[in-house]
Amino acid sequence: MPYILISTRNRLETGPTMVGDEYSDPDLMNHLGARKTYVLGNNFSEYQVDDPPQVVLNKLELIGYRVVCMTGVGQTLAWCLHKDAV
């Protein structure tokens, strides 16, 4: 997948970081050390890591991802990254 969205809560800049959803590339999730989680009341799963966003962003940059944009939405910080097709 050429795009990935990562996010964290404003007061949890040290982690955990959400790095994907149920449709995310399993190999990429494995590379990030992510685990699939389910939140009671949601009808979807998410992948998360205990690393802070900075560590996740560094890992993604090393494999070719670039930050396209970043925003704050309420109490959530979100980054959209893209990887050029090879």
MMTF fields as JSON, N, C-alpha, C and O atoms, coordinates in Angstrom:
{
  "mmtfVersion": "1.0.0",
  "mmtfProducer": "UNKNOWN",
  "numBonds": 343,
  "numAtoms": 344,
  "numGroups": 86,
  "numChains": 1,
  "numModels": 1,
  "chainsPerModel": [1],
  "groupsPerChain": [86],
  "chainIdList": ["A"],
  "bondAtomList": [4, 2, 8, 6, 12, 10, 16, 14, 20, 18, 24, 22, 28, 26, 32, 30, 36, 34, 40, 38, 44, 42, 48, 46, 52, 50, 56, 54, 60, 58, 64, 62, 68, 66, 72, 70, 76, 74, 80, 78, 84, 82, 88, 86, 92, 90, 96, 94, 100, 98, 104, 102, 108, 106, 112, 110, 116, 114, 120, 118, 124, 122, 128, 126, 132, 130, 136, 134, 140, 138, 144, 142, 148, 146, 152, 150, 156, 154, 160, 158, 164, 162, 168, 166, 172, 170, 176, 174, 180, 178, 184, 182, 188, 186, 192, 190, 196, 194, 200, 198, 204, 202, 208, 206, 212, 210, 216, 214, 220, 218, 224, 222, 228, 226, 232, 230, 236, 234, 240, 238, 244, 242, 248, 246, 252, 250, 256, 254, 260, 258, 264, 262, 268, 266, 272, 270, 276, 274, 280, 278, 284, 282, 288, 286, 292, 290, 296, 294, 300, 298, 304, 302, 308, 306, 312, 310, 316, 314, 320, 318, 324, 322, 328, 326, 332, 330, 336, 334, 340, 338],
  "bondOrderList": [1, 1, 1, 1, 1, 1, 1, 1, 1, 1, 1, 1, 1, 1, 1, 1, 1, 1, 1, 1, 1, 1, 1, 1, 1, 1, 1, 1, 1, 1, 1, 1, 1, 1, 1, 1, 1, 1, 1, 1, 1, 1, 1, 1, 1, 1, 1, 1, 1, 1, 1, 1, 1, 1, 1, 1, 1, 1, 1, 1, 1, 1, 1, 1, 1, 1, 1, 1, 1, 1, 1, 1, 1, 1, 1, 1, 1, 1, 1, 1, 1, 1, 1, 1, 1],
  "groupList": [{"groupName": "MET", "atomNameList": ["N", "CA", "C", "O"], "elementList": ["N", "C", "C", "O"], "formalChargeList": [0, 0, 0, 0], "bondAtomList": [1, 0, 2, 1, 3, 2], "bondOrderList": [1, 1, 2], "singleLetterCode": "M", "chemCompType": "L-PEPTIDE LINKING"}, {"groupName": "PRO", "atomNameList": ["N", "CA", "C", "O"], "elementList": ["N", "C", "C", "O"], "formalChargeList": [0, 0, 0, 0], "bondAtomList": [1, 0, 2, 1, 3, 2], "bondOrderList": [1, 1, 2], "singleLetterCode": "P", "chemCompType": "L-PEPTIDE LINKING"}, {"groupName": "TYR", "atomNameList": ["N", "CA", "C", "O"], "elementList": ["N", "C", "C", "O"], "formalChargeList": [0, 0, 0, 0], "bondAtomList": [1, 0, 2, 1, 3, 2], "bondOrderList": [1, 1, 2], "singleLetterCode": "Y", "chemCompType": "L-PEPTIDE LINKING"}, {"groupName": "ILE", "atomNameList": ["N", "CA", "C", "O"], "elementList": ["N", "C", "C", "O"], "formalChargeList": [0, 0, 0, 0], "bondAtomList": [1, 0, 2, 1, 3, 2], "bondOrderList": [1, 1, 2], "singleLetterCode": "I", "chemCompType": "L-PEPTIDE LINKING"}, {"groupName": "LEU", "atomNameList": ["N", "CA", "C", "O"], "elementList": ["N", "C", "C", "O"], "formalChargeList": [0, 0, 0, 0], "bondAtomList": [1, 0, 2, 1, 3, 2], "bondOrderList": [1, 1, 2], "singleLetterCode": "L", "chemCompType": "L-PEPTIDE LINKING"}, {"groupName": "SER", "atomNameList": ["N", "CA", "C", "O"], "elementList": ["N", "C", "C", "O"], "formalChargeList": [0, 0, 0, 0], "bondAtomList": [1, 0, 2, 1, 3, 2], "bondOrderList": [1, 1, 2], "singleLetterCode": "S", "chemCompType": "L-PEPTIDE LINKING"}, {"groupName": "THR", "atomNameList": ["N", "CA", "C", "O"], "elementList": ["N", "C", "C", "O"], "formalChargeList": [0, 0, 0, 0], "bondAtomList": [1, 0, 2, 1, 3, 2], "bondOrderList": [1, 1, 2], "singleLetterCode": "T", "chemCompType": "L-PEPTIDE LINKING"}, {"groupName": "ARG", "atomNameList": ["N", "CA", "C", "O"], "elementList": ["N", "C", "C", "O"], "formalChargeList": [0, 0, 0, 0], "bondAtomList": [1, 0, 2, 1, 3, 2], "bondOrderList": [1, 1, 2], "singleLetterCode": "R", "chemCompType": "L-PEPTIDE LINKING"}, {"groupName": "ASN", "atomNameList": ["N", "CA", "C", "O"], "elementList": ["N", "C", "C", "O"], "formalChargeList": [0, 0, 0, 0], "bondAtomList": [1, 0, 2, 1, 3, 2], "bondOrderList": [1, 1, 2], "singleLetterCode": "N", "chemCompType": "L-PEPTIDE LINKING"}, {"groupName": "GLU", "atomNameList": ["N", "CA", "C", "O"], "elementList": ["N", "C", "C", "O"], "formalChargeList": [0, 0, 0, 0], "bondAtomList": [1, 0, 2, 1, 3, 2], "bondOrderList": [1, 1, 2], "singleLetterCode": "E", "chemCompType": "L-PEPTIDE LINKING"}, {"groupName": "GLY", "atomNameList": ["N", "CA", "C", "O"], "elementList": ["N", "C", "C", "O"], "formalChargeList": [0, 0, 0, 0], "bondAtomList": [1, 0, 2, 1, 3, 2], "bondOrderList": [1, 1, 2], "singleLetterCode": "G", "chemCompType": "PEPTIDE LINKING"}, {"groupName": "VAL", "atomNameList": ["N", "CA", "C", "O"], "elementList": ["N", "C", "C", "O"], "formalChargeList": [0, 0, 0, 0], "bondAtomList": [1, 0, 2, 1, 3, 2], "bondOrderList": [1, 1, 2], "singleLetterCode": "V", "chemCompType": "L-PEPTIDE LINKING"}, {"groupName": "ASP", "atomNameList": ["N", "CA", "C", "O"], "elementList": ["N", "C", "C", "O"], "formalChargeList": [0, 0, 0, 0], "bondAtomList": [1, 0, 2, 1, 3, 2], "bondOrderList": [1, 1, 2], "singleLetterCode": "D", "chemCompType": "L-PEPTIDE LINKING"}, {"groupName": "HIS", "atomNameList": ["N", "CA", "C", "O"], "elementList": ["N", "C", "C", "O"], "formalChargeList": [0, 0, 0, 0], "bondAtomList": [1, 0, 2, 1, 3, 2], "bondOrderList": [1, 1, 2], "singleLetterCode": "H", "chemCompType": "L-PEPTIDE LINKING"}, {"groupName": "ALA", "atomNameList": ["N", "CA", "C", "O"], "elementList": ["N", "C", "C", "O"], "formalChargeList": [0, 0, 0, 0], "bondAtomList": [1, 0, 2, 1, 3, 2], "bondOrderList": [1, 1, 2], "singleLetterCode": "A", "chemCompType": "L-PEPTIDE LINKING"}, {"groupName": "LYS", "atomNameList": ["N", "CA", "C", "O"], "elementList": ["N", "C", "C", "O"], "formalChargeList": [0, 0, 0, 0], "bondAtomList": [1, 0, 2, 1, 3, 2], "bondOrderList": [1, 1, 2], "singleLetterCode": "K", "chemCompType": "L-PEPTIDE LINKING"}, {"groupName": "PHE", "atomNameList": ["N", "CA", "C", "O"], "elementList": ["N", "C", "C", "O"], "formalChargeList": [0, 0, 0, 0], "bondAtomList": [1, 0, 2, 1, 3, 2], "bondOrderList": [1, 1, 2], "singleLetterCode": "F", "chemCompType": "L-PEPTIDE LINKING"}, {"groupName": "GLN", "atomNameList": ["N", "CA", "C", "O"], "elementList": ["N", "C", "C", "O"], "formalChargeList": [0, 0, 0, 0], "bondAtomList": [1, 0, 2, 1, 3, 2], "bondOrderList": [1, 1, 2], "singleLetterCode": "Q", "chemCompType": "L-PEPTIDE LINKING"}, {"groupName": "CYS", "atomNameList": ["N", "CA", "C", "O"], "elementList": ["N", "C", "C", "O"], "formalChargeList": [0, 0, 0, 0], "bondAtomList": [1, 0, 2, 1, 3, 2], "bondOrderList": [1, 1, 2], "singleLetterCode": "C", "chemCompType": "L-PEPTIDE LINKING"}, {"groupName": "TRP", "atomNameList": ["N", "CA", "C", "O"], "elementList": ["N", "C", "C", "O"], "formalChargeList": [0, 0, 0, 0], "bondAtomList": [1, 0, 2, 1, 3, 2], "bondOrderList": [1, 1, 2], "singleLetterCode": "W", "chemCompType": "L-PEPTIDE LINKING"}],
  "groupTypeList": [0, 1, 2, 3, 4, 3, 5, 6, 7, 8, 7, 4, 9, 6, 10, 1, 6, 0, 11, 10, 12, 9, 2, 5, 12, 1, 12, 4, 0, 8, 13, 4, 10, 14, 7, 15, 6, 2, 11, 4, 10, 8, 8, 16, 5, 9, 2, 17, 11, 12, 12, 1, 1, 17, 11, 11, 4, 8, 15, 4, 9, 4, 3, 10, 2, 7, 11, 11, 18, 0, 6, 10, 11, 10, 17, 6, 4, 14, 19, 18, 4, 13, 15, 12, 14, 11],
  "groupIdList": [1, 2, 3, 4, 5, 6, 7, 8, 9, 10, 11, 12, 13, 14, 15, 16, 17, 18, 19, 20, 21, 22, 23, 24, 25, 26, 27, 28, 29, 30, 31, 32, 33, 34, 35, 36, 37, 38, 39, 40, 41, 42, 43, 44, 45, 46, 47, 48, 49, 50, 51, 52, 53, 54, 55, 56, 57, 58, 59, 60, 61, 62, 63, 64, 65, 66, 67, 68, 69, 70, 71, 72, 73, 74, 75, 76, 77, 78, 79, 80, 81, 82, 83, 84, 85, 86],
  "secStructList": [7, 7, 3, 3, 3, 3, 3, 3, 3, 6, 6, 7, 6, 6, 1, 7, 3, 3, 3, 3, 3, 6, 6, 1, 7, 2, 2, 2, 2, 2, 2, 2, 6, 7, 3, 3, 3, 3, 7, 6, 6, 7, 1, 1, 3, 3, 3, 3, 3, 1, 1, 7, 2, 2, 2, 2, 2, 2, 2, 2, 2, 2, 6, 6, 3, 3, 3, 3, 3, 3, 3, 3, 3, 6, 6, 3, 3, 3, 3, 3, 3, 3, 3, 7, 7, 7],
  "xCoordList": [0.838, 0.0, 0.878, 1.823, 0.584, 1.452, 1.154, 1.99, -0.016, -0.353, -0.523, -0.937, -0.187, -0.425, -0.784, -0.236, -1.696, -2.104, -1.722, -2.103, -0.969, -0.659, -1.227, -1.366, -1.549, -2.128, -1.833, -1.508, -1.96, -1.83, -2.682, -3.053, -2.99, -3.741, -2.81, -1.625, -3.322, -2.547, -1.748, -0.617, -2.292, -1.596, -0.767, -0.2, -0.696, 0.049, 1.159, 1.369, 1.878, 2.923, 4.015, 4.821, 4.04, 5.043, 4.528, 5.232, 3.329, 2.752, 1.535, 1.346, 0.719, 0.865, 0.518, -0.112, 0.943, 0.682, -0.136, 0.222, -1.227, -2.037, -1.375, -1.075, -1.147, -0.394, -1.146, -0.608, -2.354, -3.075, -4.435, -4.806, -5.166, -6.478, -6.503, -5.471, -7.654, -7.765, -7.367, -7.148, -7.27, -6.898, -5.423, -4.988, -4.662, -3.252, -2.415, -2.767, -1.304, -0.363, 0.234, 0.902, 0.005, 0.52, 2.044, 2.588, 2.735, 4.201, 4.686, 5.635, 4.036, 4.397, 4.094, 4.892, 2.959, 2.603, 3.615, 3.978, 4.06, 5.074, 6.392, 7.048, 6.773, 8.005, 7.967, 8.984, 6.799, 6.653, 6.506, 6.565, 6.315, 6.117, 4.725, 4.529, 3.76, 2.393, 1.601, 1.848, 0.651, -0.263, -1.691, -2.021, -2.514, -3.909, -4.697, -4.61, -5.465, -6.25, -7.709, -8.033, -8.568, -10.009, -10.471, -10.156, -11.208, -11.753, -13.223, -13.976, -13.624, -15.012, -15.941, -15.757, -16.922, -17.879, -17.582, -18.47, -16.336, -15.989, -16.24, -16.092, -16.618, -16.811, -15.649, -15.822, -14.464, -13.26, -12.058, -12.131, -10.968, -9.739, -8.725, -8.841, -7.728, -6.646, -5.325, -5.269, -4.264, -2.919, -2.299, -2.445, -1.603, -0.919, 0.437, 0.673, 1.318, 2.639, 2.796, 2.108, 3.692, 3.937, 4.887, 5.036, 5.534, 6.485, 5.79, 4.624, 6.515, 5.966, 5.969, 6.686, 5.181, 5.098, 6.448, 6.669, 7.353, 8.66, 9.408, 10.026, 9.356, 10.034, 9.372, 10.061, 8.049, 7.318, 7.641, 7.896, 7.63, 7.951, 9.365, 9.588, 10.312, 11.683, 11.762, 12.454, 11.063, 11.053, 10.47, 10.98, 9.397, 8.756, 9.624, 9.655, 10.32, 11.215, 12.326, 12.716, 12.835, 13.916, 13.503, 14.357, 12.204, 11.758, 11.062, 10.37, 11.252, 10.808, 9.552, 9.127, 8.941, 7.739, 8.113, 9.124, 7.297, 7.46, 6.175, 5.082, 6.304, 5.119, 4.531, 5.224, 3.244, 2.527, 1.882, 1.947, 1.257, 0.638, 0.503, 0.585, 0.293, 0.092, -0.979, -1.043, -1.821, -2.861, -3.212, -2.883, -3.878, -4.453, -5.959, -6.509, -6.622, -8.085, -8.597, -8.489, -9.153, -9.576, -8.378, -7.414, -8.419, -7.314, -6.395, -5.588, -6.511, -5.729, -4.756, -5.107, -3.533, -2.538, -2.451, -2.385, -2.451, -2.45, -1.456, -1.318, -0.758, 0.186, -0.222, -0.562, -0.189, -0.412, 0.933, 1.614, 1.311, 2.589, 2.338, 1.333, 3.266, 3.163, 4.517, 5.571, 4.457, 5.665, 5.511, 4.533, 6.484, 6.439, 6.51, 7.189, 5.792, 5.822, 7.221, 7.849, 7.683, 9.021, 8.984, 10.022],
  "yCoordList": [-1.183, 0.0, 1.239, 1.328, 2.184, 3.364, 4.403, 5.272, 4.341, 5.309, 4.617, 3.46, 5.371, 4.876, 6.08, 7.17, 5.871, 6.903, 6.431, 5.337, 7.257, 6.915, 8.024, 9.168, 7.674, 8.667, 8.311, 7.172, 9.329, 9.139, 10.184, 11.189, 9.959, 10.934, 12.055, 11.818, 13.268, 14.463, 14.327, 14.807, 13.704, 13.576, 12.292, 11.993, 11.538, 10.28, 10.291, 9.299, 11.428, 11.544, 10.49, 10.288, 9.824, 8.79, 7.407, 6.418, 7.314, 6.054, 5.725, 6.33, 4.812, 4.011, 4.826, 5.88, 4.311, 4.933, 3.96, 2.789, 4.442, 3.637, 3.692, 4.774, 2.528, 2.487, 1.826, 1.738, 1.365, 0.726, 0.219, 0.269, -0.275, -0.855, -2.29, -2.834, -2.887, -4.299, -4.594, -5.751, -3.549, -3.734, -3.445, -3.486, -3.158, -2.811, -4.01, -5.161, -3.713, -4.732, -5.466, -4.843, -6.761, -7.515, -7.48, -7.466, -7.467, -7.418, -6.089, -6.055, -4.998, -3.686, -3.618, -3.086, -4.146, -4.143, -4.963, -4.585, -6.066, -6.894, -6.122, -6.164, -5.415, -4.605, -3.559, -3.291, -2.975, -1.954, -2.546, -1.822, -3.857, -4.509, -4.259, -4.239, -4.068, -3.731, -4.98, -6.079, -4.769, -5.849, -5.385, -4.209, -6.317, -6.005, -5.921, -6.809, -4.846, -4.65, -4.426, -3.979, -4.74, -4.526, -3.69, -4.008, -2.633, -1.791, -2.135, -2.163, -2.394, -2.73, -1.648, -0.462, -2.061, -1.135, -0.791, -0.33, -1.01, -0.782, -2.044, -3.147, -1.899, -3.081, -3.231, -3.771, -2.755, -2.859, -3.048, -2.8, -3.487, -3.657, -2.612, -2.033, -2.379, -1.445, -2.097, -2.992, -1.637, -2.04, -0.922, 0.252, -1.284, -0.273, -0.785, -1.989, 0.165, -0.128, 0.706, 1.712, 0.295, 1.046, 2.214, 3.072, 2.255, 3.317, 4.658, 4.713, 5.762, 7.086, 7.345, 6.671, 8.307, 8.59, 8.86, 8.441, 9.545, 9.858, 8.589, 8.543, 7.569, 6.303, 5.637, 5.12, 5.648, 5.05, 5.794, 5.169, 7.131, 7.929, 7.636, 7.539, 7.495, 7.166, 5.793, 5.63, 4.816, 3.471, 3.497, 2.839, 4.262, 4.336, 5.084, 4.722, 6.107, 6.827, 5.927, 6.013, 5.066, 4.159, 3.194, 2.686, 2.936, 2.026, 2.769, 2.16, 4.103, 4.847, 5.681, 6.281, 5.744, 6.562, 8.006, 8.267, 8.953, 10.379, 10.926, 10.494, 11.868, 12.518, 13.439, 14.298, 13.25, 14.089, 15.253, 16.398, 14.951, 16.007, 15.521, 14.329, 16.488, 16.205, 17.162, 18.304, 16.711, 17.579, 17.158, 16.058, 18.048, 17.741, 17.792, 18.767, 16.743, 16.658, 16.402, 15.286, 17.424, 17.26, 16.92, 17.685, 15.802, 15.364, 14.369, 13.706, 14.259, 13.289, 13.989, 14.978, 13.478, 13.924, 12.849, 11.661, 13.257, 12.28, 12.69, 13.871, 11.684, 11.873, 10.975, 9.81, 11.507, 10.712, 10.588, 11.586, 9.358, 9.1, 8.403, 7.713, 8.585, 7.979, 7.384, 7.914, 6.279, 5.631, 5.527, 4.966, 6.071, 5.998, 4.555, 3.721, 4.277, 2.932, 2.682, 3.592, 1.473, 1.124, 0.693, 0.362],
  "zCoordList": [0.0, 0.0, 0.0, 0.784, -0.856, -0.911, 0.169, 0.418, 0.821, 1.866, 3.21, 3.294, 4.266, 5.615, 6.493, 6.322, 7.42, 8.363, 9.755, 10.17, 10.481, 11.869, 12.752, 12.319, 13.981, 14.884, 16.333, 16.668, 17.179, 18.617, 19.31, 18.703, 20.554, 21.335, 21.745, 21.98, 21.836, 22.143, 23.432, 23.502, 24.422, 25.707, 25.799, 26.849, 24.703, 24.722, 23.675, 22.976, 23.567, 22.552, 22.705, 21.797, 23.847, 24.072, 23.702, 23.907, 23.166, 22.748, 23.582, 24.637, 23.165, 21.947, 20.695, 20.773, 19.554, 18.269, 17.427, 17.303, 16.854, 15.944, 14.574, 14.068, 13.974, 12.715, 11.565, 10.461, 11.786, 10.69, 11.128, 12.3, 10.126, 10.397, 9.889, 9.498, 9.896, 9.532, 8.091, 7.734, 7.251, 5.848, 5.58, 4.429, 6.606, 6.451, 6.028, 6.288, 5.373, 4.903, 6.112, 6.937, 6.225, 7.38, 7.479, 8.583, 6.349, 6.386, 6.959, 7.742, 6.569, 7.099, 8.589, 9.36, 8.995, 10.409, 11.214, 12.327, 10.659, 11.306, 11.432, 12.473, 10.358, 10.369, 11.484, 12.125, 11.711, 12.743, 14.14, 15.134, 14.216, 15.509, 16.069, 17.284, 15.176, 15.584, 15.956, 15.458, 16.843, 17.216, 16.926, 17.082, 16.507, 16.196, 17.5, 18.348, 17.651, 18.856, 18.494, 17.394, 19.425, 19.287, 20.47, 21.617, 20.205, 21.265, 21.431, 20.457, 22.658, 22.944, 22.395, 22.67, 21.63, 21.042, 19.589, 18.871, 19.141, 17.729, 16.934, 17.459, 15.677, 14.826, 13.849, 12.756, 14.241, 13.422, 14.344, 15.548, 13.759, 14.528, 14.085, 13.005, 14.936, 14.633, 14.998, 15.841, 14.352, 14.735, 15.541, 15.202, 16.614, 17.403, 17.859, 17.955, 18.136, 18.688, 19.95, 20.122, 20.827, 22.054, 21.821, 22.691, 20.652, 20.335, 20.174, 19.782, 20.48, 20.201, 18.688, 17.948, 18.232, 16.799, 16.145, 15.008, 16.831, 16.247, 15.846, 14.783, 16.685, 16.381, 15.175, 14.296, 15.133, 14.008, 12.711, 11.682, 12.762, 11.573, 11.082, 9.876, 11.987, 11.599, 10.933, 9.928, 11.483, 10.892, 9.485, 8.579, 9.312, 7.994, 6.985, 5.809, 7.427, 6.514, 6.002, 4.838, 6.869, 6.471, 5.367, 4.64, 5.235, 4.172, 3.033, 2.217, 2.983, 1.816, 1.939, 0.952, 3.108, 3.281, 3.572, 4.223, 3.09, 3.35, 3.95, 3.584, 4.863, 5.426, 4.362, 3.817, 4.074, 3.12, 3.865, 3.419, 5.006, 5.812, 7.249, 7.543, 8.124, 9.542, 10.028, 9.572, 10.95, 11.491, 12.906, 13.351, 13.589, 14.878, 14.732, 14.22, 15.18, 15.093, 16.501, 17.01, 17.13, 18.519, 19.382, 19.429, 20.055, 20.908, 20.204, 20.855, 18.876, 18.116, 17.181, 16.536, 17.108, 16.142, 15.07, 15.386, 13.797, 12.708, 11.629, 11.31, 11.065, 9.983, 8.829, 9.035, 7.625, 6.419, 5.715, 5.482, 5.38, 4.712, 3.398, 3.23, 2.456, 1.134, 0.756, 1.106, 0.04, -0.472, -1.98, -2.473, -2.716, -4.168, -4.639, -4.041, -5.728, -6.317, -6.9, -7.443, -6.782, -7.266, -8.695, -9.267]
}
